[in-house]
Amino acid sequence: MNFDFDLLVIGAGSGGVRASRMAAGKGARVAVVENRYLGGTCVNVGCVPKKLFVYASEYAEKFEEARGFGINGTLESFDWPTLRDNKTNEIKRLNGIYTNLLENSGVTVLHGTASLVDGHRVTVGEQEYSAEKILIATGGWPFRPDIPGAEHAISSNEVFYLEEFPQRTIVVGGGYIAVEFAGIFNGLGAESHLLYRGEQILRGFDQDVRDFAATQIANKGVQIHTETDVRRIDKLEGGTLRCQLSNGDMLDADCVMFATGRRPMTDGLGLDSVGVETRDDGTIVVDHFFRTSVSSIYALGDVIGTPQLTPVALAQAMKLVAHWFAGDETPMTYDNIPTAVFCQPNIATVGLTEEEAVARHGDDITVFESSFRPMRHTISGLPERTLMKLIVQTSTDKVVGVHMVGAEAGEIIQGIAVAVKAGATKAVFDSTIGIHPTSAEEFVTMRTPRS
């Protein structure tokens, strides 16, 4: 059979673009279909604009810090349209870069919504295209709970384009997106409430990290309400949003944002009609090399239920292309993936939590932990503290988990992740000379196990 393309990719997010470019570089005839924006969630309504907002939210506290160092100044005003529009201009610049990357790689970009006809054919609008292989990389989409008045709330998609900056905010959710935006709103001067139905925010992170981070975040002004959910939202005259909470209280805000998880974005793809197997949560079932139940159709990224991180999708794309073109038969591993939460202060982690380590190794673990006031705050006078934690398998001396809550945690853990990935032991950490004075040196100077 003569195909229009060797590979047709549905979705031009991080994974889809990487797979498209790499396959085209191997000589394949590649097309990518996208109905929104090039770069996917990360570039447009995720990691990139969020980090820009995080930077902005940190400046107010810098003025507070400066006074202790004899530098006196005041924050005169915050102009939301400037931040919003400068962010949008940067995203447009990145969109252009993605367009050039694809076109310069010889990838055909098809603008429109794709729907599967069978294992080798896809429709985009009124046009039908055929391909030897089809790759689904459509990512995820914010989930909105089905409650009365949910239409009055926004998600992490809309938050980047608000007409006006809200003075009173409610963020519903306890994951990293919710925690980050509660901190962004707070840092930019809004009254910020974070509502989570569980007993503590940041489920899935190390328990000590969760408890420590929650305290630090609350100390900075975010009002955290655990074991609390929104039952109903009413829009009052004047625009105020009144939330009826699960505990019977009422809470008013100018903006309510749901950050209650993401679902696979497979609407209209026609997965059932062509026999692509999915799980109850809508994620696509794949094997070790991302092949679905239909042999010519593959999937990767958030849509398959693996960790919802841009670097994971990129790694999957590289693994898939290596499998196709270089005979790579080594399955993708998801161990020791470093991750960060860009709240204030930052959280970063790699490897096992203490709870996971106990479940895997029983009492064959030793924990090293340090909590301290960073040097800069001995002068600034601010109460922020830092937490660092090493988890070691006692019998092998191997470091199996590293966790940090503190300034620049993401930057620090990225380097330590290399050591953990390489299998470094606690003895290796101990024999490494620290850089003084830094917070990071604490990771190589912790000698006494936690009692």
C-alpha positions, -999 to +999 in steps of 0.1 A: +000+000+000+013+035-008+009+058+021+009+096+021+033+096+051+055+071+069+045+087+102+015+109+111+016+124+145-015+137+162-006+165+186+023+190+184+032+192+220+066+184+234+065+146+227+048+150+193+072+176+180+103+157+193+091+124+177+082+142+144+116+160+141+137+130+150+118+107+127+121+132+098+158+134+105+160+097+099+145+102+065+109+094+072+080+113+056+063+129+086+032+150+092+020+164+124-017+175+131-025+202+156-057+220+162-046+246+187-010+257+192+025+244+185+044+234+217+014+219+236+006+226+272+041+232+284+049+261+261+014+277+259-005+271+291+019+252+313+055+251+324+068+281+305+042+308+312+038+295+348+075+299+355+074+334+341+045+342+366+065+326+394+094+349+387+071+379+389+055+367+421+089+366+439+098+403+435+076+417+463+094+395+489+128+406+475+120+441+486+113+428+521+146+409+521+166+439+509+158+460+540+179+439+562+209+444+539+205+482+541+188+485+507+156+504+510+129+506+484+092+501+480+071+482+455+051+510+439+026+490+419+020+458+399+007+461+364-010+429+354-014+437+317+023+442+313+031+408+328+003+391+309+011+406+276+049+402+278+043+366+287+020+362+256+046+378+234+072+353+246+048+324+239+042+337+204+080+338+199+083+302+210+054+292+188+074+306+159+105+287+169+084+254+170+071+262+135+106+267+122+119+236+139+092+214+123+094+230+088+132+230+088+131+193+096+109+186+067+078+179+087+044+187+072+022+207+096-015+201+092-037+225+111-070+210+121-086+183+142-077+147+135-100+117+137-090+081+132-106+062+104-086+030+109-051+019+117-036+037+088-060+065+079-069+099+096-092+126+086-083+163+092-114+183+083-126+172+049-092+157+039-081+122+045-045+111+050-028+077+052+003+067+071+022+035+078+023+045+115+002+069+135+014+084+168-011+099+193+005+126+214-025+148+223-016+153+259-041+162+287-067+188+295-078+204+328-106+185+346-134+205+360-156+190+388-193+188+380-207+211+406-233+239+404-217+271+392-185+254+379-188+275+347-179+306+368-145+292+376-114+290+355-087+264+349-049+266+344-056+273+307-075+305+313-054+319+342-027+331+318-051+354+299-073+371+326-085+405+317-080+418+353-058+406+381-081+393+409-077+407+445-093+377+462-086+342+448-095+306+456-075+278+441-092+244+444-068+214+445-037+201+463-013+191+435+017+210+423-003+232+398-027+243+426+001+249+451+021+269+425-008+292+415-018+298+451+017+310+456+017+331+424-015+349+434-002+355+469+031+368+457+015+392+433-006+407+461-039+388+460-056+373+490-050+336+483-069+306+495-059+270+487-087+244+492-078+207+492-102+179+501-074+157+515-056+158+548-025+175+534-015+191+501+010+176+476-002+140+478+025+116+465+054+137+478+074+127+509+053+133+540+080+154+557+083+175+526+045+179+525+042+190+561+073+213+560+063+229+527+027+235+539+040+254+569+064+275+549+037+283+522+012+293+550+039+315+566+042+334+534+005+342+534-014+315+515-044+304+535-045+266+532-078+248+539-074+210+541-103+185+542-123+212+524-139+213+490-162+236+470-198+224+467-213+253+448-203+286+432-228+315+429-220+347+410-233+377+428-242+412+415-209+430+410-191+398+400-182+384+434-180+346+433-195+331+465-183+295+472-203+272+494-177+249+511-181+213+522-178+224+558-208+247+554-188+279+553-190+305+526-160+321+510-160+350+485-135+356+458-130+375+425-115+344+409-119+307+415-095+284+398-098+246+396-066+227+396-082+194+403-063+172+378-061+166+341-077+141+318-064+126+286-073+148+256-088+122+232-121+139+224-131+132+188-102+109+181-124+078+176-103+055+197-132+031+203-142+029+167-108+016+156-102-006+186-076+013+206-077+000+242-081+026+270-083+024+308-112+035+329-096+070+333-093+074+295-056+069+293-044+048+263-029+014+270+005+009+254+034-016+256+070-009+265+076+007+231+043+027+231+024+005+207-013+004+213-037-025+208-038-015+172-003-025+158+002+005+136-010+031+162+013+043+189+009+068+218+031+087+243+031+115+268+003+125+292-023+106+272-008+072+283-009+079+320+029+081+327+043+110+348+028+142+334+061+159+328+075+175+297+109+158+300+092+124+302+073+130+269+106+141+253+124+110+266+096+088+254+098+103+219+135+097+217+131+061+230+104+054+204+124+068+175+155+049+187+133+017+188+120+023+152+153+033+136+181+020+157+166-013+171+166-001+207+150-029+227+156-014+262+123-004+278+118+031+291+124+034+328+106+058+351+128+054+381+146+084+396+128+111+376+136+145+392+107+169+396+101+203+411+073+224+425+078+261+418+060+273+449+076+296+475+099+282+487+106+257+459+103+219+463+125+194+444+129+157+447+144+127+430+141+090+439+120+074+466+100+091+493+106+078+528+072+060+526+081+044+493+115+034+506+100+017+537+075-001+515+103-013+492+132-019+517+115-023+551+137-012+579+168-014+556+169+024+553+187+052+570+173+088+569+195+119+571+176+152+575+185+188+580+163+218+586+179+253+589+175+290+583+193+300+551+222+324+555+205+352+536+176+352+560+198+356+591+202+391+578+169+396+559+149+387+590+124+366+571+113+334+588+118+311+558+135+278+565+150+251+543+146+213+545+170+187+531+166+150+533+186+120+521+172+084+521+198+057+521+194+019+517+215+008+547+228-025+534+241-011+501+248+025+513+231+036+481+212+069+481+177+061+469+159+094+476+168+131+479+143+158+488+146+196+493+123+225+502+141+258+498+153+284+474+165+272+440+157+236+450+150+226+414+184+239+402+202+220+430+183+187+427+189+186+389+226+180+395+220+156+424+197+136+402+227+127+381+244+112+411+213+093+422+208+080+386+245+068+386+239+049+418+260+071+442+264+059+477+262+079+509+300+075+511+304+092+477+282+121+490+303+123+522+336+123+503+324+151+479+338+185+489+310+211+494+309+246+480+309+270+509+289+289+518+259+274+500+227+256+510+236+229+486+267+218+506+244+205+533+237+175+510+274+164+514+278+173+551+250+154+567+266+128+589+242+119+617+212+098+609+178+110+620+169+094+653 
